[in-house]
Amino acid sequence: MDRYFPALALCTAFFELAAATWVFRSPGRANVLRPTGLILIFLAGYQLLEAYACGNPSMTLVGRLALADVIWLPPLGVWLIIQLAAPDDGLFRRFGKGLFGIAGGLAAFILLDDQFVRRTVCQAVIATYHTPGPVYMFYGGFYQFGLMAMIFGAAKGMIRSDDPSVRRHLGDIQMGTIGFVLPALITEVVVPQSSTSTPSVMCHFAVVLAVFLVRMTVRERRIAADGMTAPIRTCQV
């Protein structure tokens, strides 16, 4: 194993866990705050699992747990967008549930197949998971598709919504998603060897999404305090 520095992952995880705790304790719409908090928890979970995997590279189960963890980001992001933009739209809800079903199947396969991650190689602040086989290609395709669904779904929601606060919430989700996807893609172009470390690179940049979700929650708390949403209730874990 090359020298790995876990400080970035641990600091990011601390911020995301603190943000998630604050989100869950915030006043506002539970159907908005719950997926927001869960996104932050799963992002933090990946950071902690990566740091542990890089400290114990022979334990491939931890690498598999990291990949099984992060696959839930796109379904949760899409579900948050649905709750904001089209909570009563049956077609969108079925699409969101379909993403959860695929993510669940992938997570189960990853955890049950002890060869899904053959080894973990870590260098500086990046982890590379050696994952031979076609299932990982499907995994990557599903993840990228889910991120595109978040970006374009937020755009569609902004077009169809007449509520300025909803449009601002969706704008935060869209900008937060673009804010980590685009730098990750640029990194892969500038540093070609990072193309085999896509989950790690994207999750480190995903702190940008976490910051935008915090900003969205600040607005949600303000709306709740002003009595502008209904129903308003404290979101409990």
C-alpha positions as CSV (number, residue, x, y, z in Angstrom):
1,M,0.0,0.0,0.0
2,D,1.3,3.5,-0.8
3,R,1.2,6.1,1.9
4,Y,-2.4,7.2,2.6
5,F,-3.4,10.2,4.6
6,P,-6.8,9.8,6.2
7,A,-7.2,13.3,7.5
8,L,-9.2,14.5,4.5
9,A,-11.7,11.6,4.8
10,L,-12.0,11.9,8.5
11,C,-12.5,15.7,8.5
12,T,-15.1,15.4,5.7
13,A,-16.9,12.7,7.6
14,F,-17.0,14.8,10.8
15,F,-18.5,17.7,8.9
16,E,-21.1,15.6,7.2
17,L,-22.1,13.8,10.4
18,A,-22.4,17.0,12.3
19,A,-24.5,18.5,9.4
20,A,-26.7,15.4,9.3
21,T,-27.4,15.6,13.1
22,W,-28.3,19.3,12.7
23,V,-30.6,18.6,9.7
24,F,-32.5,15.9,11.6
25,R,-33.0,18.2,14.6
26,S,-34.1,21.1,12.4
27,P,-37.7,22.3,12.1
28,G,-39.2,21.9,8.7
29,R,-40.9,19.4,6.4
30,A,-39.9,15.8,7.4
31,N,-40.2,14.5,3.9
32,V,-37.6,17.0,2.8
33,L,-35.2,16.9,5.8
34,R,-35.1,13.1,6.2
35,P,-33.6,12.3,2.8
36,T,-31.3,15.3,3.2
37,G,-30.0,14.0,6.4
38,L,-29.7,10.5,5.0
39,I,-27.6,11.7,2.1
40,L,-25.2,13.3,4.5
41,I,-25.0,10.2,6.6
42,F,-24.2,8.0,3.6
43,L,-21.6,10.4,2.4
44,A,-20.0,10.4,5.8
45,G,-20.2,6.6,6.0
46,Y,-18.2,6.3,2.7
47,Q,-15.5,8.6,4.1
48,L,-15.1,6.5,7.3
49,L,-15.2,3.2,5.4
50,E,-12.6,4.4,2.9
51,A,-10.3,5.5,5.7
52,Y,-10.7,2.1,7.4
53,A,-10.3,0.2,4.2
54,C,-7.0,2.0,3.4
55,G,-5.7,1.3,6.9
56,N,-6.6,-2.4,6.5
57,P,-6.2,-3.1,2.7
58,S,-6.4,-6.9,3.2
59,M,-10.0,-6.6,4.5
60,T,-11.9,-6.5,1.2
61,L,-15.2,-6.6,3.0
62,V,-14.6,-3.0,4.1
63,G,-14.0,-1.9,0.5
64,R,-17.2,-3.7,-0.5
65,L,-19.1,-1.9,2.3
66,A,-17.8,1.4,1.0
67,L,-19.1,0.8,-2.5
68,A,-22.4,-0.6,-1.2
69,D,-22.7,2.6,0.9
70,V,-22.3,5.2,-1.8
71,I,-24.7,3.5,-4.2
72,W,-27.5,5.0,-2.2
73,L,-26.7,8.6,-3.0
74,P,-28.4,8.8,-6.4
75,P,-31.7,7.2,-5.2
76,L,-31.8,9.4,-2.1
77,G,-31.0,12.5,-4.2
78,V,-33.8,11.7,-6.7
79,W,-36.2,11.0,-3.9
80,L,-35.5,14.4,-2.3
81,I,-36.2,16.1,-5.7
82,I,-39.4,14.2,-6.0
83,Q,-40.5,15.2,-2.5
84,L,-39.8,18.9,-3.4
85,A,-41.1,19.0,-7.0
86,A,-43.7,16.3,-7.5
87,P,-44.6,14.4,-4.3
88,D,-48.0,13.3,-5.7
89,D,-46.8,12.3,-9.2
90,G,-47.2,8.6,-9.4
91,L,-44.8,8.2,-12.4
92,F,-42.0,10.0,-10.7
93,R,-42.5,8.1,-7.5
94,R,-42.4,4.8,-9.3
95,F,-39.1,5.9,-11.0
96,G,-37.7,6.8,-7.6
97,K,-38.7,3.5,-6.1
98,G,-37.2,1.7,-9.1
99,L,-33.8,3.4,-8.4
100,F,-34.0,2.2,-4.8
101,G,-34.8,-1.3,-5.9
102,I,-31.8,-1.4,-8.3
103,A,-29.5,0.1,-5.6
104,G,-30.7,-2.5,-3.1
105,G,-30.0,-5.3,-5.5
106,L,-26.5,-4.0,-6.3
107,A,-25.7,-3.5,-2.6
108,A,-26.8,-7.0,-1.8
109,F,-24.7,-8.4,-4.7
110,I,-21.6,-6.4,-3.6
111,L,-21.9,-7.7,0.0
112,L,-22.5,-11.3,-0.9
113,D,-19.8,-11.6,-3.6
114,D,-16.5,-11.7,-1.8
115,Q,-14.7,-11.3,-5.1
116,F,-16.3,-8.0,-6.1
117,V,-13.4,-6.1,-4.6
118,R,-10.2,-8.1,-5.0
119,R,-8.0,-5.5,-3.3
120,T,-7.8,-1.9,-2.3
121,V,-4.9,0.3,-3.2
122,C,-4.6,3.7,-1.5
123,Q,-2.3,6.6,-2.3
124,A,-2.3,10.2,-0.8
125,V,-6.1,10.7,-0.2
126,I,-7.5,8.5,-2.9
127,A,-8.6,4.8,-2.8
128,T,-8.7,2.5,-5.8
129,Y,-10.9,-0.6,-5.6
130,H,-9.9,-3.4,-8.0
131,T,-13.3,-4.7,-9.1
132,P,-13.1,-7.0,-12.1
133,G,-16.2,-8.1,-13.8
134,P,-19.2,-6.7,-15.7
135,V,-21.3,-6.0,-12.6
136,Y,-19.0,-3.1,-11.7
137,M,-19.6,-1.6,-15.1
138,F,-23.3,-1.8,-14.5
139,Y,-22.7,-0.3,-11.0
140,G,-20.8,2.6,-12.5
141,G,-23.4,3.2,-15.2
142,F,-26.3,3.1,-12.7
143,Y,-24.4,5.6,-10.5
144,Q,-23.7,8.0,-13.3
145,F,-27.3,7.7,-14.6
146,G,-28.6,8.5,-11.1
147,L,-26.4,11.6,-10.9
148,M,-27.7,12.8,-14.3
149,A,-31.3,12.1,-13.0
150,M,-30.6,14.4,-10.1
151,I,-29.2,17.2,-12.3
152,F,-32.0,17.1,-14.9
153,G,-34.7,16.2,-12.4
154,A,-33.9,19.3,-10.4
155,A,-34.0,21.3,-13.6
156,K,-37.4,19.9,-14.5
157,G,-38.7,20.6,-11.0
158,M,-37.6,24.2,-11.2
159,I,-39.5,24.6,-14.4
160,R,-42.7,23.1,-13.2
161,S,-42.8,24.7,-9.7
162,D,-44.4,28.0,-8.9
163,D,-43.0,28.1,-5.4
164,P,-39.8,30.2,-5.2
165,S,-38.5,28.4,-2.1
166,V,-38.9,25.0,-3.9
167,R,-37.0,26.4,-6.9
168,R,-34.2,27.6,-4.6
169,H,-34.0,24.2,-2.9
170,L,-33.8,22.4,-6.2
171,G,-31.2,24.9,-7.4
172,D,-29.1,24.0,-4.4
173,I,-29.4,20.3,-5.1
174,Q,-28.5,20.8,-8.8
175,M,-25.6,23.1,-8.1
176,G,-24.3,20.8,-5.3
177,T,-24.5,17.8,-7.7
178,I,-22.8,19.6,-10.6
179,G,-20.3,21.0,-8.0
180,F,-18.8,17.6,-7.3
181,V,-19.5,15.7,-10.6
182,L,-17.8,18.3,-12.8
183,P,-14.5,18.6,-10.7
184,A,-14.4,14.8,-10.5
185,L,-14.6,14.4,-14.3
186,I,-12.0,17.2,-14.8
187,T,-9.7,15.4,-12.3
188,E,-10.0,12.2,-14.3
189,V,-9.1,14.0,-17.5
190,V,-6.1,15.9,-16.0
191,V,-4.9,12.9,-13.9
192,P,-5.7,9.8,-16.1
193,Q,-4.7,7.3,-13.4
194,S,-7.5,8.6,-11.2
195,S,-10.1,7.1,-13.7
196,T,-9.8,3.9,-11.7
197,S,-10.6,5.7,-8.5
198,T,-13.9,7.3,-9.5
199,P,-15.9,6.5,-6.3
200,S,-13.2,7.9,-4.1
201,V,-12.6,11.0,-6.2
202,M,-16.3,11.8,-6.4
203,C,-17.0,11.2,-2.8
204,H,-14.3,13.6,-1.7
205,F,-15.6,16.3,-4.0
206,A,-19.2,15.5,-2.8
207,V,-18.5,17.7,0.2
208,V,-19.6,20.5,-2.2
209,L,-23.1,18.8,-2.3
210,A,-23.0,18.6,1.5
211,V,-22.4,22.4,1.8
212,F,-25.3,23.1,-0.6
213,L,-27.6,20.8,1.4
214,V,-26.7,22.7,4.6
215,R,-27.6,25.9,2.8
216,M,-30.9,24.4,1.7
217,T,-31.6,23.4,5.3
218,V,-30.9,26.9,6.5
219,R,-33.6,28.1,4.1
220,E,-36.0,25.3,5.2
221,R,-35.6,26.4,8.8
222,R,-36.3,30.0,7.9
223,I,-39.4,29.0,6.0
224,A,-40.6,26.9,9.0
225,A,-40.0,29.8,11.4
226,D,-42.0,32.1,9.1
227,G,-44.8,29.6,8.9
228,M,-44.7,29.4,5.2
229,T,-44.9,25.7,4.7
230,A,-47.6,23.2,5.6
231,P,-47.4,20.9,7.3
232,I,-44.4,22.0,9.4
233,R,-43.0,19.7,12.0
234,T,-39.7,18.8,13.4
235,C,-38.0,16.0,11.5
236,Q,-37.1,13.2,13.8
237,V,-34.8,10.3,13.0
